[in-house]
Amino acid sequence: MGEGFLSRRHTLGFVGRLVGLVVLWGCTQSTKPQESFNLPNRSLTTEPEIQVRLLDLAEFNCNVGAPSTITRLKGKPYAGELTVSCSQKGTQTNWVLRRGATVLVEQQSDVFQLTSSESMTVNTEIFPTTSLSMRIEGDRLEVVGTFDLETYLPGVLQRELYPNWHPNTYRALAVAARSFSLVKMQDRRGKFWHVRASPSDQAFAGGEVRPIALDAVKSTRGQVLTWNNHILCTYYSSCCGGRPARASDTFAATSNAIAPLSGQGRPCPCQASKRYRWTTEVSGRLLGNRVGLQTVRSIKPIRTNPWGRAIKLQLQDVKGATADLTPEALRGHITALGGKAFSGWILKSESRRGVLTLDGAGFGHGVGLCQFGAEARASKGVSWREILALSYPGAKISPNWGP
């Protein structure tokens, strides 16, 4: 528990409501996987519940206007505009539930739980959950919602894809997102949350969901991608830049060194993305400082995957000294220095007066399904099953999960 946290107050506003608005936000996952796992047994009566970390807050204060009925765990219902605040003293967390200035409940506990008969609004955004859990983790306030899996997935498609995209793009991503979710649910079983509602796992939106997203989840209900009778950890990103990445070059887990996560040889038609090619600038001196060199004057690929995508880059400084980095590590350095690197794949560099101009390709890690590539293929009549076959070569679509 950081010392600076003791003087902070974290507040959370929420309200039960049925409709809302959402702003589109694309996703580029960057998550470390665990081992893949055996298919869950089919169930005709139950549906898995996924714990989604909706918010991770340093400070939070939200005013909401619609009435609701909220029930504290083992408590009575409260109607109206409510606020939860918490403060930390030593190892104890003190929770306060308020309506305006009136204190309704005070409680000391590690976790504060609330339920409602309606969807809940958190920070003016409506989520299709009737259960919220909150805790302090380090110096952050985590707010977690519990969702039926098939109820959660349309919100992923809502945030990940553009409204006018093809239904087959939506269907392909529905299967990929379902598979990814189930793997993360298994990886983090027994934890406080399974996935984050952010690009670091899967972007996720509350509010009113567009029909195309609902239809895509419904029409693929229960279908997952498998490899050797295991659910596949189906990474996906916005734009691969034309050439796919291999998961084994990007994520540290032995389960990634398999054919479906190694890409396929044909070029990906994702040129419509504004990040298919991009340019950024960074100080050669500052970059050199971060990697143990003097002023960096060039960056070039020294190793590629079978499809020609760089997996190792060499930085050379003005004295001829070099340092080798993975694209992901280089992207982290460029971003930390204020450069707008949308991936770590650098095509070429030019140095002038100590400033490096870098031409890069793609948006995200480039493993698995490329969203812009999927849309280009769907627009040309490629089915969602074919899109998945191209994105995850050798994987099988299995209907083995689901009520």
DONU-203698 format. One record per residue (C-alpha): residue number from 1; x, y, z. Coordinates in nm, 2 decimals, padded with zeros to 4 digits. Layout:
REM residues N
 resi     xx     yy     zz
  NUM      X      Y      Z
...
This chain:
REM residues 403
 resi     xx     yy     zz
    1  00.00  00.00  00.00
    2  00.17  00.32 -00.11
    3  00.20  00.59  00.15
    4  00.06  00.86 -00.08
    5 -00.26  00.66 -00.10
    6 -00.36  00.71  00.26
    7 -00.47  01.07  00.21
    8 -00.68  01.00 -00.11
    9 -01.05  00.94 -00.13
   10 -01.18  00.72 -00.41
   11 -01.55  00.76 -00.50
   12 -01.77  00.57 -00.73
   13 -02.11  00.67 -00.86
   14 -02.35  00.42 -01.01
   15 -02.72  00.38 -01.09
   16 -02.94  00.11 -01.24
   17 -03.06  00.19 -01.59
   18 -03.15  00.02 -01.91
   19 -03.03  00.23 -02.20
   20 -02.72  00.44 -02.28
   21 -02.46  00.56 -02.54
   22 -02.11  00.44 -02.62
   23 -01.81  00.58 -02.81
   24 -01.62  00.34 -03.04
   25 -01.27  00.25 -02.92
   26 -01.05  00.01 -03.11
   27 -00.84 -00.26 -02.94
   28 -00.49 -00.38 -02.96
   29 -00.44 -00.66 -02.70
   30 -00.11 -00.69 -02.52
   31 -00.16 -00.97 -02.27
   32  00.06 -01.26 -02.15
   33 -00.11 -01.59 -02.18
   34 -00.09 -01.90 -01.97
   35 -00.12 -02.26 -02.09
   36 -00.43 -02.34 -02.29
   37 -00.68 -02.58 -02.14
   38 -00.93 -02.86 -02.21
   39 -01.27 -02.77 -02.34
   40 -01.52 -02.71 -02.07
   41 -01.80 -02.97 -02.05
   42 -02.12 -02.87 -02.24
   43 -02.40 -02.75 -02.01
   44 -02.76 -02.72 -02.10
   45 -02.86 -02.53 -01.79
   46 -02.58 -02.29 -01.70
   47 -02.37 -02.03 -01.87
   48 -02.02 -01.92 -01.75
   49 -01.99 -01.59 -01.57
   50 -01.70 -01.37 -01.65
   51 -01.55 -01.11 -01.41
   52 -01.47 -00.79 -01.60
   53 -01.26 -00.51 -01.45
   54 -01.46 -00.22 -01.57
   55 -01.25  00.05 -01.40
   56 -00.91  00.09 -01.24
   57 -00.91  00.43 -01.07
   58 -00.67  00.65 -00.89
   59 -00.94  00.90 -00.80
   60 -01.31  00.89 -00.91
   61 -01.61  01.10 -00.86
   62 -01.93  01.06 -01.07
   63 -02.27  01.23 -01.05
   64 -02.55  01.03 -01.21
   65 -02.91  01.14 -01.25
   66 -03.15  00.85 -01.30
   67 -03.31  00.67 -01.01
   68 -03.22  00.31 -00.93
   69 -03.26  00.04 -00.67
   70 -02.93 -00.09 -00.54
   71 -02.89 -00.36 -00.28
   72 -02.58 -00.39 -00.07
   73 -02.48 -00.75 -00.01
   74 -02.68 -00.88  00.29
   75 -02.83 -00.53  00.31
   76 -03.16 -00.35  00.23
   77 -03.24 -00.19 -00.11
   78 -03.17  00.18 -00.16
   79 -03.33  00.39 -00.44
   80 -03.20  00.71 -00.59
   81 -02.87  00.86 -00.68
   82 -02.60  00.68 -00.49
   83 -02.23  00.72 -00.44
   84 -01.97  00.48 -00.30
   85 -01.65  00.62 -00.15
   86 -01.37  00.44  00.02
   87 -01.06  00.53  00.22
   88 -00.76  00.33  00.34
   89 -00.62  00.34  00.69
   90 -00.35  00.09  00.75
   91 -00.48 -00.25  00.64
   92 -00.85 -00.16  00.67
   93 -01.07 -00.03  00.39
   94 -01.37  00.18  00.50
   95 -01.66  00.20  00.25
   96 -01.93  00.46  00.27
   97 -02.26  00.44  00.07
   98 -02.43  00.78  00.03
   99 -02.73  00.94 -00.13
  100 -02.62  01.30 -00.17
  101 -02.48  01.41  00.16
  102 -02.67  01.14  00.36
  103 -02.47  00.84  00.47
  104 -02.67  00.52  00.42
  105 -02.41  00.26  00.50
  106 -02.06  00.24  00.65
  107 -01.87 -00.09  00.62
  108 -01.51 -00.21  00.68
  109 -01.42 -00.50  00.45
  110 -01.17 -00.59  00.18
  111 -01.44 -00.61 -00.08
  112 -01.76 -00.40 -00.12
  113 -02.04 -00.57 -00.32
  114 -02.36 -00.44 -00.46
  115 -02.64 -00.59 -00.67
  116 -02.94 -00.46 -00.86
  117 -03.24 -00.59 -01.04
  118 -03.15 -00.37 -01.34
  119 -02.84 -00.30 -01.55
  120 -02.60 -00.07 -01.36
  121 -02.46  00.26 -01.47
  122 -02.10  00.33 -01.36
  123 -01.95  00.67 -01.44
  124 -02.25  00.75 -01.67
  125 -02.20  00.43 -01.88
  126 -02.45  00.15 -01.86
  127 -02.33 -00.21 -01.83
  128 -02.55 -00.53 -01.85
  129 -02.45 -00.65 -01.51
  130 -02.65 -00.67 -01.19
  131 -02.35 -00.73 -00.97
  132 -02.06 -00.50 -00.88
  133 -01.76 -00.58 -00.66
  134 -01.50 -00.32 -00.55
  135 -01.16 -00.34 -00.38
  136 -00.85 -00.14 -00.33
  137 -00.55 -00.30 -00.50
  138 -00.22 -00.12 -00.43
  139 -00.31  00.25 -00.48
  140 -00.60  00.18 -00.72
  141 -00.97  00.12 -00.68
  142 -01.08 -00.17 -00.89
  143 -01.45 -00.19 -01.00
  144 -01.55 -00.54 -01.13
  145 -01.88 -00.64 -01.29
  146 -02.01 -01.00 -01.33
  147 -02.16 -01.09 -01.67
  148 -02.30 -01.39 -01.84
  149 -02.05 -01.46 -02.11
  150 -02.29 -01.43 -02.40
  151 -02.42 -01.10 -02.26
  152 -02.06 -00.97 -02.23
  153 -01.95 -01.05 -02.58
  154 -02.17 -00.80 -02.77
  155 -02.01 -00.52 -02.58
  156 -01.67 -00.64 -02.69
  157 -01.78 -00.62 -03.06
  158 -01.94 -00.29 -03.00
  159 -01.61 -00.13 -02.89
  160 -01.37 -00.33 -03.12
  161 -01.54 -00.29 -03.46
  162 -01.68  00.00 -03.66
  163 -02.06  00.02 -03.70
  164 -02.07 -00.01 -04.08
  165 -01.84 -00.32 -04.10
  166 -01.96 -00.65 -04.25
  167 -02.16 -00.90 -04.05
  168 -01.90 -01.17 -04.13
  169 -01.63 -00.95 -03.96
  170 -01.85 -00.93 -03.66
  171 -01.91 -01.31 -03.66
  172 -01.54 -01.40 -03.69
  173 -01.45 -01.17 -03.40
  174 -01.74 -01.30 -03.19
  175 -01.58 -01.65 -03.21
  176 -01.23 -01.52 -03.14
  177 -01.35 -01.30 -02.85
  178 -01.54 -01.59 -02.70
  179 -01.24 -01.82 -02.72
  180 -01.01 -01.56 -02.57
  181 -01.25 -01.49 -02.29
  182 -01.28 -01.86 -02.19
  183 -00.90 -01.90 -02.19
  184 -00.86 -01.60 -01.96
  185 -01.14 -01.72 -01.74
  186 -00.95 -02.04 -01.69
  187 -00.61 -01.87 -01.65
  188 -00.75 -01.64 -01.38
  189 -01.00 -01.88 -01.21
  190 -01.04 -01.78 -00.85
  191 -00.90 -01.43 -00.91
  192 -01.09 -01.11 -00.85
  193 -01.13 -01.05 -01.22
  194 -01.07 -01.24 -01.54
  195 -01.03 -00.97 -01.81
  196 -00.99 -00.59 -01.82
  197 -01.24 -00.38 -02.02
  198 -00.95 -00.22 -02.21
  199 -00.73 -00.28 -02.51
  200 -00.48 -00.46 -02.27
  201 -00.73 -00.76 -02.29
  202 -01.04 -00.68 -02.49
  203 -01.20 -00.34 -02.52
  204 -01.56 -00.34 -02.39
  205 -01.84 -00.09 -02.41
  206 -02.16 -00.06 -02.21
  207 -02.47  00.12 -02.33
  208 -02.71  00.03 -02.61
  209 -02.54 -00.23 -02.83
  210 -02.59 -00.22 -03.21
  211 -02.80 -00.50 -03.36
  212 -02.51 -00.63 -03.57
  213 -02.31 -00.71 -03.26
  214 -02.60 -00.88 -03.09
  215 -02.68 -01.09 -03.41
  216 -02.31 -01.19 -03.44
  217 -02.30 -01.33 -03.09
  218 -02.63 -01.50 -03.12
  219 -02.56 -01.66 -03.46
  220 -02.23 -01.80 -03.33
  221 -02.34 -01.89 -02.98
  222 -02.13 -02.14 -02.81
  223 -01.87 -02.17 -03.09
  224 -01.50 -02.15 -03.01
  225 -01.17 -02.21 -03.19
  226 -00.98 -02.52 -03.08
  227 -00.64 -02.68 -03.14
  228 -00.58 -03.04 -03.03
  229 -00.90 -03.04 -02.82
  230 -00.79 -02.72 -02.64
  231 -00.96 -02.38 -02.67
  232 -00.72 -02.15 -02.85
  233 -00.59 -01.83 -02.70
  234 -00.72 -01.63 -03.00
  235 -00.51 -01.31 -03.00
  236 -00.63 -01.04 -03.24
  237 -00.53 -00.68 -03.32
  238 -00.64 -00.38 -03.53
  239 -00.40 -00.40 -03.82
  240 -00.11 -00.64 -03.88
  241  00.05 -00.41 -04.14
  242  00.02 -00.67 -04.42
  243  00.22 -00.95 -04.26
  244  00.12 -01.15 -03.96
  245  00.33 -01.19 -03.64
  246  00.38 -01.52 -03.46
  247  00.26 -01.54 -03.10
  248  00.58 -01.73 -03.00
  249  00.78 -01.42 -03.10
  250  00.56 -01.19 -02.90
  251  00.43 -01.36 -02.59
  252  00.62 -01.57 -02.34
  253  00.44 -01.91 -02.31
  254  00.51 -02.25 -02.46
  255  00.15 -02.29 -02.56
  256  00.20 -02.01 -02.82
  257  00.44 -02.21 -03.04
  258  00.17 -02.38 -03.24
  259  00.05 -02.35 -03.60
  260 -00.27 -02.15 -03.55
  261 -00.08 -01.87 -03.38
  262  00.20 -01.86 -03.63
  263  00.03 -01.67 -03.91
  264 -00.01 -01.77 -04.28
  265  00.20 -01.68 -04.58
  266 -00.04 -01.48 -04.80
  267 -00.04 -01.10 -04.75
  268 -00.31 -00.95 -04.54
  269 -00.53 -00.69 -04.71
  270 -00.55 -00.44 -04.43
  271 -00.44 -00.13 -04.63
  272 -00.76  00.05 -04.54
  273 -00.63  00.11 -04.18
  274 -00.48  00.46 -04.12
  275 -00.21  00.27 -03.93
  276 -00.12  00.04 -04.21
  277  00.18  00.27 -04.25
  278  00.28  00.55 -04.02
  279  00.57  00.78 -03.93
  280  00.69  00.90 -03.60
  281  00.99  01.09 -03.46
  282  01.21  01.03 -03.15
  283  01.53  01.18 -03.01
  284  01.83  00.96 -03.10
  285  02.01  01.07 -02.79
  286  01.72  00.99 -02.55
  287  01.66  00.66 -02.72
  288  02.03  00.57 -02.69
  289  02.02  00.66 -02.32
  290  01.74  00.41 -02.26
  291  01.92  00.12 -02.43
  292  02.28  00.18 -02.32
  293  02.40  00.35 -02.64
  294  02.50  00.70 -02.74
  295  02.29  00.89 -03.00
  296  02.11  00.63 -03.21
  297  02.14  00.70 -03.58
  298  01.98  00.39 -03.74
  299  01.73  00.10 -03.67
  300  01.72 -00.20 -03.90
  301  01.56 -00.54 -03.89
  302  01.82 -00.83 -03.84
  303  01.58 -01.12 -03.81
  304  01.23 -01.18 -03.96
  305  00.96 -01.44 -03.93
  306  00.87 -01.67 -04.23
  307  00.64 -01.40 -04.36
  308  00.90 -01.12 -04.36
  309  00.79 -00.94 -04.05
  310  01.07 -00.82 -03.83
  311  01.12 -01.00 -03.50
  312  01.45 -00.85 -03.40
  313  01.58 -00.50 -03.46
  314  01.93 -00.36 -03.43
  315  01.99 -00.01 -03.31
  316  02.33  00.15 -03.40
  317  02.47  00.47 -03.24
  318  02.71  00.73 -03.38
  319  03.01  00.54 -03.25
  320  02.90  00.22 -03.42
  321  02.79  00.04 -03.11
  322  02.48 -00.17 -03.14
  323  02.19 -00.30 -02.93
  324  01.94 -00.56 -03.03
  325  01.57 -00.53 -02.93
  326  01.24 -00.70 -03.00
  327  00.98 -00.49 -03.17
  328  00.77 -00.48 -02.85
  329  01.06 -00.36 -02.64
  330  01.14 -00.09 -02.90
  331  00.78  00.03 -02.91
  332  00.79  00.06 -02.53
  333  01.09  00.29 -02.55
  334  00.95  00.50 -02.83
  335  00.62  00.54 -02.65
  336  00.79  00.64 -02.33
  337  00.98  00.91 -02.51
  338  00.65  01.06 -02.65
  339  00.67  00.90 -03.00
  340  00.35  00.77 -03.15
  341  00.45  00.41 -03.23
  342  00.14  00.21 -03.32
  343  00.34 -00.11 -03.33
  344  00.70 -00.22 -03.28
  345  00.75 -00.31 -03.65
  346  00.99 -00.05 -03.79
  347  01.04 -00.06 -04.17
  348  01.31  00.20 -04.20
  349  01.47  00.49 -04.01
  350  01.64  00.82 -04.11
  351  01.86  01.03 -03.88
  352  01.89  01.41 -03.92
  353  02.03  01.64 -03.66
  354  01.99  01.39 -03.39
  355  01.63  01.32 -03.46
  356  01.52  00.97 -03.58
  357  01.23  00.96 -03.83
  358  01.08  00.61 -03.82
  359  00.85  00.45 -04.07
  360  00.64  00.17 -03.91
  361  00.36 -00.07 -04.00
  362  00.05 -00.19 -03.83
  363 -00.14 -00.12 -03.52
  364 -00.10 -00.37 -03.23
  365  00.09 -00.69 -03.20
  366 -00.02 -00.84 -03.53
  367 -00.09 -01.19 -03.40
  368 -00.40 -01.38 -03.51
  369 -00.70 -01.21 -03.66
  370 -00.63 -00.87 -03.82
  371 -00.96 -00.67 -03.79
  372 -00.90 -00.45 -04.10
  373 -00.79 -00.76 -04.29
  374 -01.10 -00.95 -04.18
  375 -01.32 -00.66 -04.30
  376 -01.15 -00.64 -04.64
  377 -01.20 -01.01 -04.69
  378 -01.56 -01.01 -04.57
  379 -01.63 -00.72 -04.81
  380 -01.51 -00.94 -05.09
  381 -01.74 -01.23 -05.00
  382 -01.52 -01.43 -04.77
  383 -01.72 -01.61 -04.50
  384 -01.65 -01.57 -04.13
  385 -01.54 -01.93 -04.11
  386 -01.29 -01.87 -04.39
  387 -01.17 -01.55 -04.22
  388 -01.10 -01.75 -03.90
  389 -00.92 -02.03 -04.10
  390 -00.69 -01.77 -04.26
  391 -00.63 -01.60 -03.92
  392 -00.57 -01.91 -03.72
  393 -00.44 -02.18 -03.97
  394 -00.54 -02.53 -03.87
  395 -00.77 -02.44 -03.58
  396 -01.11 -02.59 -03.58
  397 -01.45 -02.42 -03.50
  398 -01.61 -02.63 -03.23
  399 -01.96 -02.60 -03.09
  400 -01.86 -02.79 -02.77
  401 -01.92 -02.51 -02.53
  402 -02.25 -02.35 -02.43
  403 -02.60 -02.40 -02.30
